[in-house]
Amino acid sequence: MDGRLEYIVIVIILIEKEMRIDLKNRSIGLFLCVILGFACNRYADFDYFDRDAVITDIYTNISEAVLAPGGIQQVTYWPIPANADPMKLKWTTSNSEVAIVNEWGVITAVGKGSADIIVSDGSISKTILVTVNLQE
């Protein structure tokens, strides 16, 4: 193996067991956590994150979603700069009767209507418009 795959396999095994990890190659660890769609330092201790870094923007892979009731949409997200602590980001919904969101950016459609899903660090925020339509 070229080394990168070994790191990824180790990370998946350790995260699955909810152990703290510290990788020599933090960029691969960060990449894996972004791909899996959750904040790495919930399970892992990466020196990569600068807890004092000021978030200047937030990347999200979508700006809107259309779902049926019970539908799920995972938002891939990270703070900018990339070494800022992703655990500073908090998720909220404007209407929990339409859509809810958990701390990892997983949106669940609840009932018909529209809701804004907001990810924010307190000063910077991104909004995702969620529309829930009834299945026919």
OpenMM code with the backbone's topology and positions (N, CA, C; nanometers):
from openmm import Vec3, app, unit

residues = "MET ASP GLY ARG LEU GLU TYR ILE VAL ILE VAL ILE ILE LEU ILE GLU LYS GLU MET ARG ILE ASP LEU LYS ASN ARG SER ILE GLY LEU PHE LEU CYS VAL ILE LEU GLY PHE ALA CYS ASN ARG TYR ALA ASP PHE ASP TYR PHE ASP ARG ASP ALA VAL ILE THR ASP ILE TYR THR ASN ILE SER GLU ALA VAL LEU ALA PRO GLY GLY ILE GLN GLN VAL THR TYR TRP PRO ILE PRO ALA ASN ALA ASP PRO MET LYS LEU LYS TRP THR THR SER ASN SER GLU VAL ALA ILE VAL ASN GLU TRP GLY VAL ILE THR ALA VAL GLY LYS GLY SER ALA ASP ILE ILE VAL SER ASP GLY SER ILE SER LYS THR ILE LEU VAL THR VAL ASN LEU GLN GLU".split()
positions = [
    Vec3(0.0839, -0.1186, 0.0000),
    Vec3(0.0000, 0.0000, 0.0000),
    Vec3(0.0878, 0.1242, 0.0000),
    Vec3(0.0311, 0.2324, -0.0484),
    Vec3(0.1084, 0.3555, -0.0591),
    Vec3(0.1083, 0.4367, 0.0695),
    Vec3(0.0462, 0.3923, 0.1734),
    Vec3(0.0456, 0.4651, 0.3000),
    Vec3(-0.0846, 0.5378, 0.3250),
    Vec3(-0.1389, 0.6019, 0.2233),
    Vec3(-0.2631, 0.6778, 0.2428),
    Vec3(-0.3795, 0.5854, 0.2742),
    Vec3(-0.3893, 0.4751, 0.2017),
    Vec3(-0.4980, 0.3814, 0.2258),
    Vec3(-0.4881, 0.3232, 0.3664),
    Vec3(-0.3654, 0.2959, 0.4116),
    Vec3(-0.3480, 0.2438, 0.5470),
    Vec3(-0.4029, 0.3414, 0.6498),
    Vec3(-0.3744, 0.4708, 0.6333),
    Vec3(-0.4278, 0.5712, 0.7257),
    Vec3(-0.5799, 0.5706, 0.7246),
    Vec3(-0.6387, 0.5641, 0.6055),
    Vec3(-0.7841, 0.5677, 0.5949),
    Vec3(-0.8459, 0.4467, 0.6635),
    Vec3(-0.7910, 0.3293, 0.6421),
    Vec3(-0.8430, 0.2089, 0.7069),
    Vec3(-0.8316, 0.2209, 0.8579),
    Vec3(-0.7199, 0.2690, 0.9084),
    Vec3(-0.7014, 0.2865, 1.0525),
    Vec3(-0.8012, 0.3870, 1.1070),
    Vec3(-0.8215, 0.4973, 1.0378),
    Vec3(-0.9152, 0.5996, 1.0840),
    Vec3(-1.0561, 0.5434, 1.0917),
    Vec3(-1.0990, 0.4713, 0.9885),
    Vec3(-1.2342, 0.4149, 0.9892),
    Vec3(-1.2508, 0.3188, 1.1060),
    Vec3(-1.1552, 0.2343, 1.1303),
    Vec3(-1.1641, 0.1396, 1.2414),
    Vec3(-1.1694, 0.2137, 1.3738),
    Vec3(-1.0829, 0.3121, 1.3933),
    Vec3(-1.0798, 0.3830, 1.5208),
    Vec3(-1.2037, 0.4684, 1.5422),
    Vec3(-1.2516, 0.5346, 1.4382),
    Vec3(-1.3724, 0.6152, 1.4529),
    Vec3(-1.4911, 0.5255, 1.4833),
    Vec3(-1.4978, 0.4105, 1.4197),
    Vec3(-1.6069, 0.3172, 1.4447),
    Vec3(-1.6114, 0.2779, 1.5921),
    Vec3(-1.4962, 0.2669, 1.6549),
    Vec3(-1.4899, 0.2304, 1.7965),
    Vec3(-1.4920, 0.3530, 1.8873),
    Vec3(-1.5093, 0.4729, 1.8288),
    Vec3(-1.5160, 0.5994, 1.9012),
    Vec3(-1.3935, 0.6213, 1.9911),
    Vec3(-1.2778, 0.5924, 1.9361),
    Vec3(-1.1539, 0.6142, 2.0099),
    Vec3(-1.0939, 0.7475, 1.9675),
    Vec3(-1.0108, 0.8053, 2.0526),
    Vec3(-0.9380, 0.9264, 2.0164),
    Vec3(-0.8188, 0.8865, 1.9309),
    Vec3(-0.7966, 0.9642, 1.8246),
    Vec3(-0.6852, 0.9324, 1.7364),
    Vec3(-0.6026, 1.0571, 1.7100),
    Vec3(-0.4802, 1.0358, 1.6748),
    Vec3(-0.3913, 1.1450, 1.6383),
    Vec3(-0.3065, 1.0963, 1.5215),
    Vec3(-0.3376, 1.1425, 1.4023),
    Vec3(-0.2674, 1.0967, 1.2835),
    Vec3(-0.1462, 1.1825, 1.2539),
    Vec3(-0.0455, 1.1208, 1.1999),
    Vec3(0.0708, 1.1943, 1.1523),
    Vec3(0.0320, 1.2745, 1.0281),
    Vec3(-0.0530, 1.2180, 0.9460),
    Vec3(-0.0964, 1.2853, 0.8240),
    Vec3(-0.2358, 1.3421, 0.8463),
    Vec3(-0.2434, 1.4584, 0.9080),
    Vec3(-0.3713, 1.5168, 0.9458),
    Vec3(-0.4566, 1.5571, 0.8258),
    Vec3(-0.3943, 1.5901, 0.7134),
    Vec3(-0.4741, 1.6305, 0.5976),
    Vec3(-0.5589, 1.5146, 0.5471),
    Vec3(-0.5073, 1.3949, 0.5504),
    Vec3(-0.5859, 1.2791, 0.5086),
    Vec3(-0.6965, 1.2524, 0.6098),
    Vec3(-0.6663, 1.2665, 0.7371),
    Vec3(-0.7685, 1.2480, 0.8399),
    Vec3(-0.8802, 1.3484, 0.8253),
    Vec3(-0.8462, 1.4740, 0.8007),
    Vec3(-0.9469, 1.5782, 0.7815),
    Vec3(-1.0295, 1.5479, 0.6575),
    Vec3(-0.9632, 1.5095, 0.5482),
    Vec3(-1.0333, 1.4762, 0.4248),
    Vec3(-1.1325, 1.3633, 0.4485),
    Vec3(-1.0917, 1.2598, 0.5188),
    Vec3(-1.1795, 1.1468, 0.5454),
    Vec3(-1.3012, 1.1908, 0.6253),
    Vec3(-1.2807, 1.2722, 0.7267),
    Vec3(-1.3925, 1.3172, 0.8087),
    Vec3(-1.4888, 1.4036, 0.7293),
    Vec3(-1.4380, 1.4857, 0.6401),
    Vec3(-1.5259, 1.5671, 0.5560),
    Vec3(-1.6061, 1.4765, 0.4637),
    Vec3(-1.5420, 1.3754, 0.4062),
    Vec3(-1.6114, 1.2817, 0.3184),
    Vec3(-1.7194, 1.2076, 0.3960),
    Vec3(-1.6907, 1.1666, 0.5177),
    Vec3(-1.7899, 1.0957, 0.5984),
    Vec3(-1.8986, 1.1892, 0.6470),
    Vec3(-1.8751, 1.3197, 0.6428),
    Vec3(-1.9789, 1.4163, 0.6705),
    Vec3(-2.0018, 1.4479, 0.8158),
    Vec3(-1.9004, 1.4437, 0.8978),
    Vec3(-1.9182, 1.4846, 1.0370),
    Vec3(-1.7918, 1.5518, 1.0873),
    Vec3(-1.8065, 1.6218, 1.1963),
    Vec3(-1.6931, 1.6951, 1.2522),
    Vec3(-1.5955, 1.5970, 1.3158),
    Vec3(-1.4721, 1.6003, 1.2711),
    Vec3(-1.3715, 1.5036, 1.3136),
    Vec3(-1.3464, 1.5044, 1.4632),
    Vec3(-1.3350, 1.6216, 1.5216),
    Vec3(-1.2895, 1.6215, 1.6598),
    Vec3(-1.3989, 1.5838, 1.7581),
    Vec3(-1.5150, 1.5432, 1.7105),
    Vec3(-1.6131, 1.4833, 1.8005),
    Vec3(-1.5582, 1.3495, 1.8498),
    Vec3(-1.4898, 1.2786, 1.7629),
    Vec3(-1.4335, 1.1492, 1.7977),
    Vec3(-1.2810, 1.1504, 1.8056),
    Vec3(-1.2205, 1.2490, 1.7439),
    Vec3(-1.0759, 1.2438, 1.7287),
    Vec3(-1.0099, 1.3701, 1.7815),
    Vec3(-0.8861, 1.3578, 1.8187),
    Vec3(-0.8089, 1.4719, 1.8661),
    Vec3(-0.7066, 1.5067, 1.7591),
    Vec3(-0.7403, 1.6007, 1.6725),
    Vec3(-0.6497, 1.6435, 1.5674),
    Vec3(-0.5840, 1.7738, 1.6093),
    Vec3(-0.4522, 1.7770, 1.6106),
    Vec3(-0.3817, 1.9016, 1.6361),
    Vec3(-0.3991, 1.9968, 1.5185),
    Vec3(-0.4551, 1.9475, 1.4107),
    Vec3(-0.4713, 2.0264, 1.2894),
    Vec3(-0.5588, 2.1486, 1.3131),
    Vec3(-0.6624, 2.1361, 1.3949),
    Vec3(-0.7558, 2.2463, 1.4156),
    Vec3(-0.6974, 2.3516, 1.5077),
    Vec3(-0.7110, 2.4755, 1.4662),
    Vec3(-0.6687, 2.5895, 1.5467),
    Vec3(-0.7928, 2.6422, 1.6176),
    Vec3(-0.8039, 2.6138, 1.7455),
    Vec3(-0.9232, 2.6507, 1.8224),
    Vec3(-0.9448, 2.8025, 1.8257),
    Vec3(-0.8403, 2.8801, 1.7989),
    Vec3(-0.8509, 3.0260, 1.8005),
    Vec3(-0.8716, 3.0866, 1.6616),
    Vec3(-0.8726, 3.0033, 1.5583),
    Vec3(-0.8900, 3.0549, 1.4214),
    Vec3(-1.0283, 3.1174, 1.4065),
    Vec3(-1.0323, 3.2337, 1.3452),
    Vec3(-1.1587, 3.3037, 1.3218),
    Vec3(-1.2203, 3.2512, 1.1924),
    Vec3(-1.3432, 3.2053, 1.2006),
    Vec3(-1.4132, 3.1551, 1.0828),
    Vec3(-1.4561, 3.2743, 0.9974),
    Vec3(-1.4150, 3.2723, 0.8703),
    Vec3(-1.4480, 3.3823, 0.7793),
    Vec3(-1.5581, 3.3454, 0.6804),
    Vec3(-1.5838, 3.2154, 0.6657),
    Vec3(-1.6891, 3.1680, 0.5766),
    Vec3(-1.7177, 3.0230, 0.6123),
    Vec3(-1.8275, 2.9716, 0.5598),
    Vec3(-1.8640, 2.8319, 0.5807),
    Vec3(-1.8976, 2.7728, 0.4446),
    Vec3(-1.8328, 2.6614, 0.4110),
    Vec3(-1.8626, 2.5918, 0.2862),
    Vec3(-1.9739, 2.4909, 0.3120),
    Vec3(-2.0744, 2.4877, 0.2245),
    Vec3(-2.1729, 2.3799, 0.2224),
    Vec3(-2.1867, 2.3326, 0.0785),
    Vec3(-2.2087, 2.2040, 0.0610),
    Vec3(-2.2159, 2.1499, -0.0746),
    Vec3(-2.3510, 2.1738, -0.1411),
    Vec3(-2.4512, 2.2195, -0.0653),
    Vec3(-2.5819, 2.2497, -0.1233),
    Vec3(-2.6334, 2.3815, -0.0664),
    Vec3(-2.7226, 2.4456, -0.1403),
    Vec3(-2.7880, 2.5662, -0.0896),
    Vec3(-2.9386, 2.5461, -0.0779),
    Vec3(-2.9874, 2.4362, -0.1344),
    Vec3(-3.1289, 2.4032, -0.1216),
    Vec3(-3.1477, 2.2533, -0.1396),
    Vec3(-3.2604, 2.2040, -0.0877),
    Vec3(-3.2930, 2.0621, -0.1001),
    Vec3(-3.4441, 2.0475, -0.1070),
    Vec3(-3.4890, 1.9524, -0.1876),
    Vec3(-3.6307, 1.9178, -0.1955),
    Vec3(-3.6419, 1.7729, -0.1509),
    Vec3(-3.7222, 1.7501, -0.0481),
    Vec3(-3.7339, 1.6175, 0.0112),
    Vec3(-3.8802, 1.5792, 0.0281),
    Vec3(-3.9057, 1.4497, 0.0404),
    Vec3(-4.0362, 1.3985, 0.0797),
    Vec3(-4.0328, 1.3777, 0.2309),
    Vec3(-4.1472, 1.3757, 0.2982),
    Vec3(-4.1470, 1.3515, 0.4431),
    Vec3(-4.0704, 1.2232, 0.4765),
    Vec3(-3.9833, 1.2317, 0.5742),
    Vec3(-3.8982, 1.1192, 0.6122),
    Vec3(-3.7670, 1.1152, 0.5360),
    Vec3(-3.7549, 1.1964, 0.4321),
    Vec3(-3.6324, 1.2002, 0.3529),
    Vec3(-3.5172, 1.2605, 0.4316),
    Vec3(-3.3965, 1.2202, 0.3952),
    Vec3(-3.2760, 1.2646, 0.4658),
    Vec3(-3.1779, 1.3225, 0.3650),
    Vec3(-3.1129, 1.4314, 0.4034),
    Vec3(-3.0086, 1.4946, 0.3216),
    Vec3(-2.8895, 1.5252, 0.4111),
    Vec3(-2.7730, 1.4674, 0.3803),
    Vec3(-2.6499, 1.4976, 0.4537),
    Vec3(-2.5827, 1.6170, 0.3881),
    Vec3(-2.5540, 1.7193, 0.4657),
    Vec3(-2.4826, 1.8358, 0.4149),
    Vec3(-2.3342, 1.8167, 0.4432),
    Vec3(-2.2524, 1.8264, 0.3401),
    Vec3(-2.1081, 1.8277, 0.3592),
    Vec3(-2.0693, 1.9725, 0.3858),
    Vec3(-1.9933, 1.9944, 0.4910),
    Vec3(-1.9628, 2.1315, 0.5315),
    Vec3(-1.8263, 2.1382, 0.5978),
    Vec3(-1.7670, 2.2567, 0.5957),
    Vec3(-1.6485, 2.2841, 0.6755),
    Vec3(-1.6296, 2.4341, 0.6867),
    Vec3(-1.5635, 2.4748, 0.7939),
    Vec3(-1.5367, 2.6176, 0.8107),
    Vec3(-1.4209, 2.6606, 0.7219),
    Vec3(-1.4179, 2.7886, 0.6902),
    Vec3(-1.3057, 2.8487, 0.6188),
    Vec3(-1.2471, 2.9551, 0.7103),
    Vec3(-1.1189, 2.9496, 0.7410),
    Vec3(-1.0155, 2.8614, 0.6885),
    Vec3(-1.0368, 2.7171, 0.7355),
    Vec3(-0.9825, 2.6231, 0.6596),
    Vec3(-1.0058, 2.4811, 0.6848),
    Vec3(-0.9506, 2.4329, 0.8179),
    Vec3(-0.8564, 2.5062, 0.8772),
    Vec3(-0.8018, 2.4618, 1.0055),
    Vec3(-0.8810, 2.5166, 1.1239),
    Vec3(-0.9901, 2.5912, 1.0973),
    Vec3(-1.0754, 2.6400, 1.2061),
    Vec3(-1.1522, 2.5220, 1.2655),
    Vec3(-1.1889, 2.5338, 1.3901),
    Vec3(-1.2547, 2.4256, 1.4623),
    Vec3(-1.3987, 2.4075, 1.4136),
    Vec3(-1.4318, 2.2938, 1.3496),
    Vec3(-1.5679, 2.2732, 1.3000),
    Vec3(-1.6705, 2.2576, 1.4114),
    Vec3(-1.6270, 2.2285, 1.5324),
    Vec3(-1.7211, 2.2138, 1.6434),
    Vec3(-1.7769, 2.3481, 1.6891),
    Vec3(-1.7226, 2.4596, 1.6373),
    Vec3(-1.7800, 2.5914, 1.6666),
    Vec3(-1.9096, 2.6137, 1.5898),
    Vec3(-1.9327, 2.5332, 1.4881),
    Vec3(-2.0511, 2.5494, 1.4041),
    Vec3(-2.1716, 2.4820, 1.4682),
    Vec3(-2.2826, 2.5531, 1.4696),
    Vec3(-2.4076, 2.5020, 1.5267),
    Vec3(-2.5154, 2.5042, 1.4195),
    Vec3(-2.6006, 2.4034, 1.4220),
    Vec3(-2.7074, 2.3882, 1.3240),
    Vec3(-2.8417, 2.4203, 1.3873),
    Vec3(-2.9276, 2.4932, 1.3144),
    Vec3(-3.0631, 2.5235, 1.3611),
    Vec3(-3.1603, 2.5158, 1.2435),
    Vec3(-3.2882, 2.5076, 1.2768),
    Vec3(-3.3942, 2.5086, 1.1766),
    Vec3(-3.4903, 2.6221, 1.2068),
    Vec3(-3.5479, 2.6793, 1.1024),
    Vec3(-3.6462, 2.7856, 1.1225),
    Vec3(-3.7855, 2.7294, 1.1482),
    Vec3(-3.8061, 2.6011, 1.1164),
    Vec3(-3.9379, 2.5408, 1.1333),
    Vec3(-3.9230, 2.3902, 1.1551),
    Vec3(-3.9264, 2.3477, 1.2808),
    Vec3(-3.9064, 2.2061, 1.3131),
    Vec3(-4.0257, 2.1190, 1.2742),
    Vec3(-4.1366, 2.1796, 1.2337),
    Vec3(-4.2498, 2.1008, 1.1840),
    Vec3(-4.2306, 2.0623, 1.0375),
    Vec3(-4.1342, 2.1259, 0.9727),
    Vec3(-4.1044, 2.0964, 0.8322),
    Vec3(-3.9761, 2.0147, 0.8200),
    Vec3(-3.8687, 2.0581, 0.8860),
    Vec3(-3.7400, 1.9889, 0.8762),
    Vec3(-3.6601, 2.0107, 1.0037),
    Vec3(-3.5865, 1.9072, 1.0424),
    Vec3(-3.4968, 1.9164, 1.1571),
    Vec3(-3.3554, 1.8867, 1.1091),
    Vec3(-3.2585, 1.9248, 1.1905),
    Vec3(-3.1185, 1.9020, 1.1545),
    Vec3(-3.0429, 1.8639, 1.2806),
    Vec3(-2.9490, 1.7698, 1.2679),
    Vec3(-2.8694, 1.7329, 1.3851),
    Vec3(-2.7349, 1.8046, 1.3835),
    Vec3(-2.6526, 1.7776, 1.4829),
    Vec3(-2.5259, 1.8488, 1.4986),
    Vec3(-2.4235, 1.8163, 1.3909),
    Vec3(-2.4480, 1.7170, 1.3060),
    Vec3(-2.3559, 1.6804, 1.1984),
    Vec3(-2.4052, 1.7266, 1.0624),
    Vec3(-2.5159, 1.8032, 1.0589),
    Vec3(-2.5673, 1.8531, 0.9326),
    Vec3(-2.6540, 1.7549, 0.8568),
    Vec3(-2.7137, 1.6594, 0.9276),
    Vec3(-2.8069, 1.5665, 0.8643),
    Vec3(-2.9475, 1.6252, 0.8774),
    Vec3(-3.0075, 1.6569, 0.7632),
    Vec3(-3.1412, 1.7160, 0.7593),
    Vec3(-3.2432, 1.6041, 0.7413),
    Vec3(-3.3498, 1.6079, 0.8219),
    Vec3(-3.4591, 1.5121, 0.8090),
    Vec3(-3.5881, 1.5882, 0.7825),
    Vec3(-3.6567, 1.5525, 0.6741),
    Vec3(-3.7842, 1.6150, 0.6401),
    Vec3(-3.8927, 1.5603, 0.7324),
    Vec3(-3.9758, 1.6497, 0.7862),
    Vec3(-4.0796, 1.6104, 0.8815),
    Vec3(-4.2186, 1.6250, 0.8202),
    Vec3(-4.2516, 1.7436, 0.7703),
    Vec3(-4.3845, 1.7688, 0.7152),
    Vec3(-4.3786, 1.8690, 0.6016),
    Vec3(-4.4892, 1.8812, 0.5296),
    Vec3(-4.4955, 1.9662, 0.4110),
    Vec3(-4.4689, 2.1126, 0.4455),
    Vec3(-4.3940, 2.1803, 0.3577),
    Vec3(-4.3656, 2.3221, 0.3746),
    Vec3(-4.2208, 2.3543, 0.3430),
    Vec3(-4.1764, 2.4704, 0.3903),
    Vec3(-4.0380, 2.5150, 0.3691),
    Vec3(-3.9756, 2.5542, 0.5019),
    Vec3(-3.8460, 2.5332, 0.5113),
    Vec3(-3.7716, 2.5711, 0.6314),
    Vec3(-3.6309, 2.6107, 0.5912),
    Vec3(-3.5752, 2.7037, 0.6652),
    Vec3(-3.4345, 2.7387, 0.6493),
    Vec3(-3.3537, 2.6574, 0.7490),
    Vec3(-3.2518, 2.5891, 0.6995),
    Vec3(-3.1557, 2.5206, 0.7857),
    Vec3(-3.0332, 2.6100, 0.7879),
    Vec3(-2.9908, 2.6475, 0.9077),
    Vec3(-2.8828, 2.7447, 0.9220),
    Vec3(-2.7668, 2.6816, 0.9969),
    Vec3(-2.6468, 2.6975, 0.9404),
    Vec3(-2.5242, 2.6589, 1.0099),
    Vec3(-2.4494, 2.7883, 1.0385),
    Vec3(-2.4063, 2.8043, 1.1643),
    Vec3(-2.3483, 2.9322, 1.2051),
    Vec3(-2.2465, 2.9125, 1.3162),
    Vec3(-2.1528, 3.0060, 1.3229),
    Vec3(-2.0603, 3.0098, 1.4362),
    Vec3(-2.0949, 3.1262, 1.5288),
    Vec3(-2.2042, 3.1952, 1.5016),
    Vec3(-2.2446, 3.3104, 1.5812),
    Vec3(-2.2315, 3.4406, 1.5052),
    Vec3(-2.1333, 3.4483, 1.4148),
    Vec3(-2.1175, 3.5709, 1.3361),
    Vec3(-2.1287, 3.5447, 1.1860),
    Vec3(-2.0869, 3.4278, 1.1417),
    Vec3(-2.0948, 3.3884, 1.0014),
    Vec3(-2.1979, 3.2767, 0.9913),
    Vec3(-2.2817, 3.2812, 0.8878),
    Vec3(-2.3797, 3.1735, 0.8725),
    Vec3(-2.4053, 3.1438, 0.7253),
    Vec3(-2.4537, 3.0241, 0.6997),
    Vec3(-2.5008, 2.9815, 0.5676),
    Vec3(-2.6409, 2.9259, 0.5868),
    Vec3(-2.7269, 2.9510, 0.4896),
    Vec3(-2.8646, 2.9045, 0.4960),
    Vec3(-2.8923, 2.8083, 0.3811),
    Vec3(-2.9595, 2.6994, 0.4136),
    Vec3(-3.0011, 2.6006, 0.3148),
    Vec3(-3.1537, 2.5980, 0.3164),
    Vec3(-3.2154, 2.6256, 0.2029),
    Vec3(-3.3611, 2.6235, 0.1926),
    Vec3(-3.4064, 2.4797, 0.1689),
    Vec3(-3.4897, 2.4293, 0.2590),
    Vec3(-3.5426, 2.2939, 0.2461),
    Vec3(-3.6917, 2.3029, 0.2166),
    Vec3(-3.7332, 2.2376, 0.1095),
    Vec3(-3.8744, 2.2291, 0.0736),
    Vec3(-3.9167, 2.0838, 0.0857),
    Vec3(-4.0231, 2.0617, 0.1609),
    Vec3(-4.0744, 1.9260, 0.1788),
    Vec3(-4.2084, 1.9174, 0.1063),
    Vec3(-4.2151, 1.8256, 0.0105),
    Vec3(-4.3370, 1.8019, -0.0669),
    Vec3(-4.3929, 1.6661, -0.0293),
    Vec3(-4.5253, 1.6549, -0.0261),
    Vec3(-4.5878, 1.5260, 0.0016),
    Vec3(-4.5699, 1.4339, -0.1174),
    Vec3(-4.5485, 1.3046, -0.0880),
    Vec3(-4.5361, 1.2071, -0.1958),
    Vec3(-4.6729, 1.1847, -0.2579),
    Vec3(-4.6730, 1.1588, -0.3864),
    Vec3(-4.8006, 1.1348, -0.4548),
    Vec3(-4.8210, 0.9886, -0.4796),
] * unit.nanometer
topology = app.Topology()
chain = topology.addChain("A")
for resn in residues:
    res = topology.addResidue(resn, chain)
    for name in ("N", "CA", "C"):
        topology.addAtom(name, app.Element.getBySymbol(name[0]), res)
